[in-house]
Amino acid sequence: MLKKTQELFHGMRFSDFLFVLVLLANISVVVYLGIGNYHRASKVGESLKNGESILAWFNAIPNDPHSENLSDKNFCSALKEGQTSNVGKANTWRECLDSIFSSHGPFHGYTNLLMPESPIYAGQCNKHDLGTSGAFIFELLTLNPAGPPQTSQMEGDQKLIGDMHVRLSLCDTGYYLVKIGEFKL
């Protein structure tokens, strides 16, 4: 075996040997990058599943804020025009997000899987803010009868009043929005 190996390399020139080394280095880099991309893609897929469960939770919010279900859903209930809540004021978007992602909320175990040190949600997907990769993005939809709905960022002090349409998206690794779905408060 050793003799066959020596015979194989004995007829090689330096340029042949260099070519084989470059070829092996390229194969190693492709395998390394492929494994990394696979892991990031699986994290994006898991984040999308988490987003679908958040979407299902929002779709299950009762329309009546005075209902017997006084859980975290109550902080995310939108009031109809002229209606008052149990505390006498309208809920805000910040209160809603704080309640569902808090340590006692239904999604307390969710984290930003792509950037674990960053928050689970962000106002917008921004490639200049690296922490937004992997974050959930909530956008307010303004229905337009003449065309597609207009989107705007959900502000923390946004009062949850009336029939609000919200789009839930995920900011992926390339800082593009991956739409998960829409819900109505």
N, C-alpha and C positions, 0 to 999 in steps of 0.2 A: 504494500500500500504506500509506504513511504517512497519507494523507488518510483512508483507511478506518479506521485505528486511531484517529485523532483524532476521527472521527465517533462511533466506538463509545464512547470515554471522555467525549465531550462531553455525552452525555445521561445520564451516571451521576451519582448523588448521592454524597456522601461516605459514607453508610451502605452503599451498594452497593459502593463501592471497598473499604471496610473488610471487608465480607463476603467479597469475593474474596480479600483478603489472608489472612484467618483460614482460609478453605477451603484455600488453597495451603499454609499453615503446617501444618494438620492432615494433609494428604496427605503432606507431607515427613516428619512425625513417624511416621506409620504405615509408610512405606517404610523409614525408618531402623530402627524397632523390628523390622519383619519381617525385614530382612537380619540383624540381630543375633540374633534367635531362630533363624533358619535355621542360622547358624554354630554356635551352641551346640548345637542339635539334631544337627548332623553330628558334633560332637565327642562327644556322648553315644553316638551310633551307633557311632563308631569305638572308644570305650571298651568298649562292649558286645561288639564283635568281639574286642577284646583279652581281655576276661573269658572269652569262650568258648574262646580258645586256652589260657588258664590252666586252665580247667576240664578241657579235654582232656588237658593235661599231668598234672594231678593224677590223672585217671582212668587214666593209663598207668603210674603208679608200681607197680613190682613189689611183691607182697605179702611177699616174702622179703628182709629187710634184708641178708642175707649173699650176695645175688646178685652176679653178676659186674659189674653196672652200678653202679659206685661214683661216680656223678656227684652232682649236687645233689639228685637224687631220693632219695639215701640219707639226707639230712638231714630229709626230709619223710616218711620211712617210719615208720609206727606199729608198735610192737612188740606181739606177742601177750603175753598174761599169762604171766609166768615166763621170757620170752625176753630175751636180752641182745644189744646191738648190737655192732658191731665195736670201738667205743670203750668198751664196758662200761657205758654209761649210756643212758637213754632220751633220744630227741631232744625238743627243746622247740619250741613254735610260733615263738618268736622266731628260733631258729636256722634253721628252715625258711624263714621269710620273708626273713631276711637273706641266705640262700644263693641263693634264686631271683631276688631283685631286686638283688643285688650286681653289681658291674661284670663279674664272670665268670659270672653266673647266666643262665639261659635267657631271662629277661625284663628284662635290664639296660637295654634301650632304652625300656621302657615308662615313661611319666610320667603324672601327673595332667593330663589334657588341659584340664580346665575351670579348674583353678588350678595352673599350672605350677610355682609356688614351693612348693606344698604336697606332702606325701608321697603316694605312689601308693596306700597303704592306710591305713586308720584303724580304730580299735576299734569305732566306731559312727558313724552318720549323725546329726549334731547341728547344728541351724541356728544355735546360739550359737557354734559353731566354724566359721567360714566356710571354712576349709581342707579340710573334709571333703567339700565338693561336688566330685564327680568322682573320689573315692577308692573303692577296692574295700573292701568290708566282708566279713569272714569271721565267720560265726556258728556256734557249736557247736549241733548239733541233738540234743536228748535225745528219743529215740523214746518215744511214749506210746501203748500199745495201745488206750486208751479214747478217743483223740481226736487232734488234730493235734500234731505234735512241738513241744516247748518250745525256744525259742532263748535262747542266752546268748552274751555277748561272749567271744571267744577271747582269753585273757590271754597275754602273752608268755612267762610261765613255765609255761604249760600243757604237761604232758608228753604226748607222742603215744603213748599206750598203748591197746591194745585196738581194737575196731572203732568208730572215731569217724566220725560223720556231720557234714559241714560244708556250710553253704550259702554260696555266693558271690553277693554282690549289689553293685550300684553305687549310690552316693549321687548322685542326679541334681541338677539345678539348683534344684529346689524342696525339697531335703533330704528326699526320699522314697526309700525303697529300691526299686530295680528288680532283681528277682530274676533272676539269670543261670542258676543251676543248683545242683545238689548233687553232692558226691562223698564217697567213703568212704576213709578212710585205713586 
